[in-house]
Amino acid sequence: MTDVSARTARVLVLLVTPGQLLFILLIYAIEPHSQSVEITPLFAVVYITAAIIQVLTYRYQLGS
C-alpha cells in the first residue's frame, strides 16, 4: 500500500508545475485585459512554489 501512495505522490509532484501554469494561462485567457486580473511574474512564482510545497508536504505525510 505504501508503494502505491509513494508512486501517486511522485506523479502529483511531476504534474503540479505544468498544471498550475495551465491554470494561470486559462485565467489570463478568460480575462486578458482586466484590471482585476493582473498576473505578474512574482505572483506566478509564488503561486507555483506554494503549490509545490503543498504537494511535497502531502508526499512526506504519506511517508510517515
C-alpha positions in Angstrom: 0.0 0.0 0.0 2.9 2.4 0.8 4.4 1.8 -2.7 1.2 2.9 -4.4 0.9 6.0 -2.2 4.5 6.9 -3.0 4.0 6.5 -6.7 0.9 8.6 -6.5 2.8 11.3 -4.7 5.6 11.3 -7.3 3.0 11.7 -10.1 1.5 14.7 -8.2 4.9 16.3 -7.8 5.6 15.9 -11.6 2.2 17.3 -12.6 1.9 20.3 -10.2 4.0 22.8 -12.2 2.6 22.2 -15.7 -0.9 22.1 -14.1 -0.5 25.3 -12.3 1.0 27.0 -15.3 -2.0 25.9 -17.4 -4.4 27.2 -14.7 -2.6 30.6 -14.8 -2.8 30.7 -18.6 -6.5 29.9 -18.5 -7.2 32.7 -16.1 -5.3 35.1 -18.3 -7.1 33.8 -21.4 -10.5 34.4 -19.8 -9.8 38.0 -18.7 -6.7 39.1 -20.7 -7.1 42.9 -20.2 -9.0 43.1 -17.0 -7.8 45.4 -14.2 -8.9 42.9 -11.6 -6.8 40.1 -13.0 -3.2 41.0 -13.1 -0.8 38.1 -13.1 2.7 39.2 -12.5 5.8 37.0 -12.7 6.3 37.3 -9.0 2.7 36.1 -8.4 3.2 33.1 -10.7 6.5 32.1 -9.0 5.0 32.4 -5.5 1.8 30.6 -6.6 3.7 27.7 -8.1 6.1 27.5 -5.2 3.2 27.3 -2.8 1.6 24.5 -4.9 4.9 22.5 -4.9 5.3 22.9 -1.2 1.7 21.7 -0.6 2.3 18.6 -2.7 5.6 17.8 -1.2 4.1 18.2 2.3 1.4 15.7 1.3 4.1 13.4 -0.1 6.1 13.4 3.2 3.0 12.9 5.3 2.4 9.7 3.3 6.0 8.5 4.2 5.5 8.8 8.0 
